[in-house]
Amino acid sequence: MLNSALKEYQERVANFAKERDWDQFHSIKNLSMALGVECSELMEHFQWAKEGDSFDLLSEEKKERVADEMIDIFIYWLRLTTKMNLDIDKAFERKFTENQKKYPADRVKGSSKKYDEY
């Protein structure tokens, strides 16, 4: 059962697009591309930063800008799940179970190796 807050967000985002007649632009292709662009905008905040600096956002203003990019990603992701009529619960359970098999804790604990490297 999809979380009620997540379902509400999907509906709000869908209504937002409908009220602006943007549905015509929200193809799966376009939404996936927009999602990629927003991910790049998030990464831009950390580009060229030293590894340790990424753990310290330094200011509330910077943290807010990073959060804005994360929410943009979330909005496009929600829109994409709606357009694809994706059963999020089913997809999550399938993929999470797959990851548990690929990365058994007793074999990968403390390792950053990919599943095909151990």
Secondary structure, DSSP 8 states (H G I E B T S, - for coil): ---HHHHHHHHHHHHHHHHTT-GGG--HHHHHHHHHHHHHHHHHTTTT--GGGGG---SHHHHHHHHHHHHHHHHHHHHHHHHTT--HHHHHHHHHHHHHHHS-HHHHTT----GGG-
